[in-house]
């Protein structure tokens, strides 16, 4: 799985403003089923779902979601304490 920085870069470089679920799954390194599960639980990127159509993702919304994931991960990362020097 790629890092969040790589995922953000890939989404920014995506040629269209609307990303299909399969395309986003490939960018995020997850299956369509996992992305669908996240969509149902509302834990993944916000999807645009129109009646009778397949869901798609707005590039700007995905970028906002990825940035929020990066900030959330930064809050949960424990600070690194250097080893104390022997005295």
C-alpha positions as CSV (number, residue, x, y, z in Angstrom):
1,X,0.0,0.0,0.0
2,X,1.3,3.4,-0.9
3,X,1.7,6.2,1.6
4,X,-0.8,9.0,2.1
5,X,1.6,11.4,0.4
6,X,1.7,9.2,-2.7
7,X,-2.1,8.8,-2.7
8,X,-2.6,12.6,-2.5
9,X,-0.1,13.1,-5.3
10,X,-1.9,10.5,-7.5
11,X,-5.3,12.0,-6.8
12,X,-4.0,15.5,-7.6
13,X,-2.6,14.3,-10.9
14,X,-5.8,12.4,-11.9
15,X,-7.0,13.8,-15.2
16,X,-10.7,14.1,-14.4
17,X,-12.6,15.8,-11.6
18,X,-14.8,12.7,-11.2
19,X,-13.1,9.4,-10.2
20,X,-14.8,6.1,-10.6
21,X,-14.8,3.7,-7.7
22,X,-12.4,1.2,-9.5
23,X,-10.0,4.0,-10.3
24,X,-10.0,5.3,-6.7
25,X,-9.6,1.8,-5.3
26,X,-6.5,1.4,-7.5
27,X,-5.1,4.7,-6.2
28,X,-5.8,3.9,-2.6
29,X,-4.6,0.3,-3.0
30,X,-7.9,-1.3,-1.8
31,X,-10.5,-3.5,-3.5
32,X,-13.8,-2.3,-4.8
33,X,-15.5,-4.3,-2.1
34,X,-13.5,-2.5,0.6
35,X,-14.3,0.9,-0.9
36,X,-18.0,0.0,-1.1
37,X,-17.9,-1.1,2.6
38,X,-16.3,2.2,3.6
39,X,-19.0,4.0,1.6
40,X,-21.8,2.2,3.4
41,X,-20.2,2.8,6.8
42,X,-19.4,6.4,5.9
43,X,-15.8,5.9,6.9
44,X,-14.2,6.4,3.5
45,X,-14.0,9.3,1.1
46,X,-17.4,10.9,0.4
47,X,-19.1,9.5,-2.7
48,X,-21.6,11.0,-5.1
49,X,-24.4,8.5,-5.6
50,X,-27.2,9.3,-8.0
51,X,-30.2,7.1,-8.4
52,X,-29.6,4.5,-11.0
53,X,-26.0,5.4,-11.5
54,X,-22.7,4.0,-10.2
55,X,-21.1,6.0,-7.4
56,X,-18.2,8.3,-8.2
57,X,-15.9,10.4,-6.1
58,X,-15.1,14.1,-6.5
59,X,-11.4,14.7,-6.7
60,X,-11.5,17.7,-4.4
61,X,-13.5,15.9,-1.8
62,X,-11.1,12.9,-1.9
63,X,-8.2,15.3,-1.4
64,X,-9.9,16.8,1.6
65,X,-10.6,13.3,3.0
66,X,-7.0,12.2,2.5
67,X,-5.7,15.3,4.2
68,X,-7.9,14.7,7.2
69,X,-6.6,11.1,7.3
70,X,-3.0,12.4,7.4
71,X,-3.9,14.9,10.2
72,X,-5.6,12.2,12.2
73,X,-2.7,9.8,11.8
74,X,-0.3,12.6,12.9
75,X,-2.3,13.0,16.1
76,X,-2.1,9.3,16.9
77,X,1.6,8.9,16.2
78,X,3.5,8.8,19.5
79,X,6.3,11.2,19.8
80,X,9.8,9.8,19.3
81,X,12.0,10.2,22.4
82,X,15.7,9.9,21.8
83,X,17.5,7.3,23.8
84,X,19.0,8.9,26.9
85,X,22.8,9.2,26.8
86,X,24.7,7.0,29.2
87,X,26.1,9.2,32.0
